[in-house]
């Protein structure tokens, strides 16, 4: 076992960089691009009524998951987030499988988002392609390397612009709302006006409904950089989720009510199209520009998320240990750079929708593992101090577990390729664990790992 003096002192993040407001902003930033586009294709799969059912189910799943994560992040405030919770509950292999699922989600999502950014930049400037992808990766990885406090503040500004665009759209469309527009999709033989594609459409729409909330679960990855993680992380992630529920209702109801469900279901830029149809062309141009801010906010924050996860998995020994070395500014430089290179290579495929669907597969598997971790920790470790307790206890996490499994099957219903390709990534990752990762762990158990971290932190503070 490696000593804390020689090893962990070189792998420290900047403590106290974020309070609960910045953490709430981080949670919103992870997700905000999903309000601008992507979710609306679920209307094309299920009709407005069917999509609303899918969105309500996914909203319940994420709320239950967030409440479960709030408890675990307060009890186990470590940068690994879901990995740390699962290792405590399920041991080294369960921890790695959960970490791998989150890593697949957080590595693939920026690659997909940068493709969408490229398309938005092309609309505004005429430039697109690998050069744009590379410039965005270089710029935002560079800001993260400069320092976490600076990065989170930049992220808050970008997210604020995106939120402004959504709120302005909502205010403009309220007078244009007409409930008849919600049901203008012609039903198939098996459907009706409420569910034009039947129940199968609801099932296939689940992955798109997730885009309204996808990645909010990443807030606990900032636990080691929070001012008071036992209070700040629960408050931050719950506040972010409440706000995202509000924006989800706003875009799902008002856009279709103003422009028609059929138009919104086929739109590449639903906010812009709804405003143009409603006669707000100047605001539509403004929102089109700020839509790019929404994409950038999610791209920027998910880079933060994957770097903290890679840092935690590397520090524990699951991944090559040099990935967790931190700079003088306490930034995990290699954990920022290497996944960015991989993401850039993946982005060259141009398959943004496929890549994002694969990220959803990783996400749903991680949700099932994290929900199961909450249940197991309640049963196996009732002695762990829990500054925050999940309302409903294991019933709440049980709801998240069941719905996450249903959501996983929804990806299969929508895109079999994404489902199978992601399973191949899991197979490769688990092969790496059995051949290499499990033999290089710095501690045999989660308790030993956390004890080493506490010891190293105490030594640094005393120095």
Buried (B, 14 or more C-beta within 10 A) or exposed (E): EBEBEEBBBEBBBBBEBBBBEBBBBBBBBBBBBBBBBBBBBBBBBBBBBBBBBBBEBBBBBBBBBBBBBBBBBBBBBBBBBBBBBBBBBBEBBBBBBBBBBBBBBBBBBBBBBBBBBBBBBEBEEEEBBEEBBBBBBEEBBEBBBBBBBBBBBBBBEBBBBBBBBBEBBBEBBEEBBEEEBBBBBEBBEEBEBBBBBBEBBBBBBBBBBBBBBBBBBBBBBBBBBBBBBBBBBBBBBBBBBEBBBEBBBBBBBBBBBBBBBBBBBEBBBBBBBBBBBBEBEEBBEBBBBBBBBBBBBBBBBBBBBBBBBBBBBBBBBBBBBEBBBBEEEBBBBBBBBBBBEBBBEBBEEBBBBBBBBBBBBBBBBBBBBBBBBBBBBBEEBEEBEBBBBBEEBBEBBBBBBBBBBBBBEBBBBBBEEBBEBBEEBBEEBBEBBEEEBBEBBBBEBBEEBBEBBEBBBEEBEEE
